[in-house]
Amino acid sequence: MNASELRAKSTPEIKQELLDLLRAQFSLRMQVATQQTSKTSELGKLRKNIARIHTIQRENELKAVNK
């Protein structure tokens, strides 16, 4: 997901997206730990998307304070 797509979403949508990504990350970590999957590169992608969402959330908080 691009940052521009995230910026277009509302706060509840962003929170839901974050929850979905965190659940997917947990699931993928468990699969990797039990050697049920070989998609280890997906973990890095998920982490970057989670960090991207946290960044957008922080930007929105700062915009609200500065207004």
C-alpha positions as CSV (number, residue, x, y, z in Angstrom):
1,M,0.0,0.0,0.0
2,N,1.3,3.4,-1.0
3,A,1.6,6.3,1.4
4,S,-0.7,8.4,-0.8
5,E,-3.4,5.7,-0.6
6,L,-3.1,5.8,3.2
7,R,-3.3,9.5,3.4
8,A,-6.6,9.4,1.5
9,K,-8.1,7.1,4.1
10,S,-9.9,8.2,7.3
11,T,-8.5,7.5,10.7
12,P,-10.8,4.5,11.5
13,E,-9.9,3.0,8.1
14,I,-6.2,3.4,8.8
15,K,-6.6,1.8,12.3
16,Q,-8.4,-1.2,10.7
17,E,-5.6,-1.5,8.1
18,L,-3.0,-1.5,10.9
19,L,-4.9,-4.2,12.8
20,D,-5.1,-6.3,9.7
21,L,-1.4,-6.0,9.0
22,L,-0.5,-6.8,12.6
23,R,-2.6,-10.0,12.4
24,A,-1.1,-10.9,9.1
25,Q,2.4,-10.4,10.6
26,F,1.7,-12.5,13.6
27,S,0.3,-15.3,11.4
28,L,3.2,-15.2,9.1
29,R,5.7,-15.2,12.0
30,M,4.1,-18.3,13.3
31,Q,4.2,-20.0,9.9
32,V,7.9,-19.2,9.5
33,A,8.6,-20.4,13.0
34,T,6.9,-23.7,12.4
35,Q,8.4,-23.9,8.9
36,Q,5.0,-24.0,7.2
37,T,6.0,-21.3,4.7
38,S,9.0,-20.1,2.8
39,K,7.7,-16.5,2.3
40,T,10.2,-15.0,4.6
41,S,10.5,-11.9,2.5
42,E,6.8,-11.1,3.2
43,L,7.8,-10.3,6.9
44,G,9.9,-7.4,5.8
45,K,7.2,-6.0,3.5
46,L,4.7,-6.2,6.3
47,R,7.0,-4.5,8.7
48,K,7.5,-1.6,6.3
49,N,3.8,-1.3,5.7
50,I,3.2,-1.2,9.4
51,A,5.9,1.5,9.8
52,R,4.3,3.4,7.0
53,I,0.9,3.4,8.7
54,H,2.5,4.5,12.0
55,T,4.1,7.4,10.1
56,I,0.9,8.5,8.5
57,Q,-0.9,8.3,11.9
58,R,1.7,10.5,13.5
59,E,1.5,13.0,10.6
60,N,-2.3,13.2,11.1
61,E,-1.8,13.8,14.9
62,L,0.6,16.6,14.2
63,K,-1.7,18.2,11.7
64,A,-4.5,18.2,14.2
65,V,-2.4,19.8,16.9
66,N,-1.0,22.5,14.5
67,K,-4.4,23.6,13.3
